[in-house]
Amino acid sequence: MNEIILNIISVVVTAVILPLISYAGARLIAWLNAKIKDENAKQQLTVATDIVMNAVRSVFQTYVETLKKNGTFDKESQKVALIKAKDDALAQMSDEIKDYITKNYGDLETWITTQIESTINILKNK
């Protein structure tokens, strides 16, 4: 009897749930693409996000890691690391990307700071 119930559940999951998940995923992608209609805009945002993530990784590898090993990474060092990551990201961004972010998200430095903090959170929780 249990085997029959397990087979029924398996068929239901395969026939109903998995297609629903695929459908929901497709709808999510379509919704996101509708929010960012312009291919160039998508590309600029992707590049900007990659630049910020790489800046955070670079500062972590060249600055933060050393201070943490020495036990000297404190609040002041965190501020310096943020400035280094922000400066690194700004230096790598083209004027076109900077203009896009400013036009669509407001203050460029605020956007970069938010992205840096978000990236740090993601990297810490991996």
ABEGO torsion letter per residue (X at the ends): XAAAAAAAAAAAAAAAAAAAAAAAAAAAAAAAAAABABAAAAAAAAAAAAAAAAAAAAAAAAAAAAAAAAGABBAAAAAAAAAAAAAAAAAABBAAAAAAAAAAAEBAAAAAAAAAAAAAAAAAAX
